[in-house]
């Protein structure tokens, strides 16, 4: 091996990252070549300096205490858990109910509660996408959906490149019509979304629908057990 | 995964909390002040606990924690802490070449003697000159002893990049330590011999 080649791999040589045979070649070369050996000594000298002379301290004991306390408290947070109300997938709404809903929109009423308008059998969120596509952003409504991790959902269904393994899941939910919604970040959504894994659970949200962005501003929520 | 919260907490204490000293030292070197370092470590552990079910048992918990800390640092603290000004890597003069010009026969001894004289302070000072990415790689390798593969995993970049960053980081350190040695008079002392 010539000097250029040796210098290319001096760093991994110092860090014991070379294969045995290559390592041996480098070692032999260094024994014979002063220039390369100087280069080796320069770099390995720095490594030794850092390993031996960099001062290492213990973590302060109050830090240890604080962290232990945090761990103990963190796990104790609980999400409000209500027994399942109704499955969210139900047959389509009746015509009359749709008309009532539209009337509500036209009148500009501030809160439209799905559960007030529809009875158990007709509860459905399809209206959001099919009946009132012209809905203006920021309309208050109550919606029900199933919590998913948006990244995982897109990854599984559309091969999107999304890695939850370190950064954690980012939750949204899917309404019955297959629409995927995200949540704006506020105090309400934070308390839900920072909790343990809630994927697959049914969620009822009172809030404002920002249709064009597919975001929901959460004001209140109720989380149900697994279906 | 765990039968109870208590079980999760116990396992976390055993597996993860043991690395607190290492994490704290690294945090100190990154943030340059104990309060920020404590915050960084705390936030790291909080995240680690939340996502503990995503840690694969049997793999290096230390590396996993360092990765979380690195990302937390980048997201939160890097904006607060001013980056060292860009260093012109190409003009780093190897210490040894300079010595060779002045006194041919003594380069080996000089290197060792200089190394012995340096105090931790000067090393810390030199470390502050390194851009964050370089400093992190250097600390992970020379302070914590992670392998290239582990460092690549923590830093989320290819092994080749790790190699070149390490090489350059050490050269930059050498340049600054040489500068200090000149200022402190060590260099001239040895040349006079």
Interface residues (C-beta under 8 A of the other chain):
Chain A: X10 X11 X12 X15 X17 X38 X39 X41 X42 X43 X45 X46 X47 X48 X49 X50 X51 X53 X54 X55 X56 X57 X58 X59 X60 X63 X64 X66 X67 X68 X70 X71 X72 X74 X75 X76 X164 X165 X166 X167 X168 X194 X197
Chain B: X5 X8 X9 X12 X13 X17 X20 X21 X23 X24 X25 X28 X34 X38 X41 X42 X45 X46 X47 X49 X50 X51 X53 X54 X67 X68 X71 X94 X95 X96 X97 X100 X107 X108 X111 X112 X115 X118 X119 X120 X123 X124 X138 X139 X141 X142 X143 X145 X147 X148 X163 X164 X166 X167 X170 X171 X173 X174 X177
